[in-house]
């Protein structure tokens, strides 16, 4: 499958999620990136999300 990303008004989001481990109170940060595309009616047709799950494992060490 090939995805072609054209400048079509899709939305790209970047950020950092910050949260605490419920049992230990340890704080975690995770990098986040997403791509969202819409059809001509404004409905979401595609969402692609990425998280840096490796940062959780590093924080637990």
Backbone bond lengths (Angstrom), bond angles and torsions (degrees), N, CA, C in turn:
res aa  C-N    CA-C-N  psi(-1)  N-CA   C-N-CA  omega(-1)  CA-C   N-CA-C  phi
1 X - - - 1.442 - - 1.525 108.70 -
2 X 1.302 116.43 133.07 1.459 121.49 178.39 1.517 108.68 -116.85
3 X 1.319 116.28 129.22 1.460 121.78 176.02 1.522 107.97 -106.82
4 X 1.306 115.98 128.06 1.454 120.98 177.77 1.520 107.34 -109.22
5 X 1.323 116.73 120.47 1.450 121.28 -179.22 1.522 109.72 -101.21
6 X 1.311 115.90 108.36 1.449 122.74 179.18 1.525 109.45 -105.21
7 X 1.328 117.83 157.38 1.472 119.63 177.17 1.530 109.94 -70.61
8 X 1.329 116.06 80.44 1.462 122.18 -172.89 1.523 113.57 -114.03
9 X 1.324 116.99 15.85 1.461 119.38 -178.77 1.509 113.60 90.62
10 X 1.339 117.52 5.61 1.458 120.18 176.13 1.521 110.17 -63.56
11 X 1.320 115.76 160.52 1.458 121.92 -176.33 1.522 109.63 -110.06
12 X 1.329 116.36 131.42 1.466 123.04 173.80 1.518 107.29 -112.41
13 X 1.322 116.50 133.74 1.466 121.23 -179.51 1.521 109.59 -124.71
14 X 1.312 116.17 137.19 1.464 122.89 176.65 1.522 107.17 -129.02
15 X 1.310 116.52 146.39 1.452 117.58 176.96 1.507 112.47 178.57
16 X 1.310 114.36 -172.81 1.462 122.51 178.05 1.520 108.50 -131.39
17 X 1.317 116.53 126.27 1.449 122.02 174.27 1.522 106.99 -92.07
18 X 1.307 117.36 132.27 1.461 123.04 177.93 1.532 108.07 -120.23
19 X 1.331 116.01 131.97 1.463 119.74 -178.91 1.521 110.07 -154.86
20 X 1.336 116.36 168.04 1.468 123.36 -179.17 1.521 110.42 -115.89
21 X 1.349 114.99 141.86 1.458 120.72 173.86 1.521 107.94 -70.55
22 X 1.307 116.86 128.29 1.463 122.31 -173.52 1.534 112.84 -59.35
23 X 1.319 117.51 -44.21 1.464 121.24 -174.32 1.524 113.32 -80.03
24 X 1.337 117.24 -38.31 1.468 119.77 -173.62 1.519 114.10 -104.86
25 X 1.335 117.18 -17.36 1.460 120.32 -176.52 1.518 113.73 79.15
26 X 1.346 117.47 2.72 1.465 121.63 179.62 1.522 109.89 -62.49
27 X 1.338 116.53 132.38 1.458 120.99 177.84 1.519 110.36 -85.58
28 X 1.329 115.90 140.98 1.448 122.89 177.67 1.520 109.43 -127.04
29 X 1.329 115.61 151.05 1.458 122.08 170.90 1.512 107.73 -130.08
30 X 1.330 115.72 138.61 1.445 121.03 179.14 1.516 109.42 -131.43
31 X 1.336 116.10 130.33 1.459 119.93 174.03 1.520 108.56 -72.37
32 X 1.333 115.97 146.29 1.456 122.29 -176.36 1.520 109.71 -137.19
33 X 1.332 116.07 141.81 1.461 122.36 175.50 1.515 107.50 -146.34
34 X 1.329 117.94 137.66 1.461 120.19 176.30 1.521 110.56 -143.14
35 X 1.322 113.97 155.93 1.461 123.03 174.65 1.524 106.10 -127.11
36 X 1.322 116.39 130.43 1.457 120.60 178.94 1.522 108.52 -131.90
37 X 1.344 115.93 131.47 1.458 120.69 178.76 1.521 109.65 -121.22
38 X 1.327 114.84 155.34 1.458 121.80 -173.89 1.522 110.87 -129.04
39 X 1.344 116.50 155.51 1.457 120.17 173.99 1.528 109.78 -89.73
40 X 1.323 116.16 -176.70 1.461 120.57 -176.22 1.527 113.32 -66.53
41 X 1.344 117.60 -16.35 1.460 121.60 177.27 1.530 112.49 -93.12
42 X 1.339 117.17 -0.10 1.458 121.21 -179.75 1.516 114.69 86.60
43 X 1.338 117.28 7.54 1.466 121.27 177.67 1.521 110.24 -83.28
44 X 1.316 116.49 144.29 1.456 121.18 177.40 1.517 109.81 -67.56
45 X 1.327 116.24 128.87 1.460 120.99 177.99 1.523 112.46 -112.34
46 X 1.330 116.88 -16.27 1.461 119.73 -174.03 1.522 109.32 -159.66
47 X 1.326 116.83 130.34 1.467 121.96 172.92 1.521 107.15 -132.20
48 X 1.311 115.69 130.61 1.458 122.43 179.29 1.514 106.39 -129.26
49 X 1.337 118.09 118.09 1.464 121.95 -175.65 1.523 110.83 -121.88
50 X 1.340 114.85 143.35 1.457 121.72 177.59 1.520 109.27 -130.41
51 X 1.325 116.72 135.69 1.460 122.82 172.95 1.519 108.29 -125.04
52 X 1.306 116.87 149.68 1.458 122.00 175.05 1.525 108.17 -92.27
53 X 1.316 116.31 80.34 1.466 120.84 -177.12 1.526 111.84 -66.51
54 X 1.316 118.30 -22.63 1.460 121.33 179.46 1.515 112.99 -60.88
55 X 1.328 117.69 -28.13 1.465 120.33 -179.65 1.536 111.58 -65.51
56 X 1.302 117.79 -28.33 1.473 120.55 176.89 1.530 109.74 -66.92
57 X 1.313 116.90 -45.83 1.459 120.63 -179.36 1.547 111.21 -63.01
58 X 1.308 116.48 -38.34 1.461 119.72 178.00 1.527 110.94 -65.44
59 X 1.311 117.43 -38.61 1.460 120.95 -179.42 1.518 112.17 -69.16
60 X 1.319 117.49 -27.86 1.468 121.14 -179.46 1.519 113.19 -77.52
61 X 1.331 117.61 -15.90 1.471 119.84 -177.47 1.504 111.71 -75.96
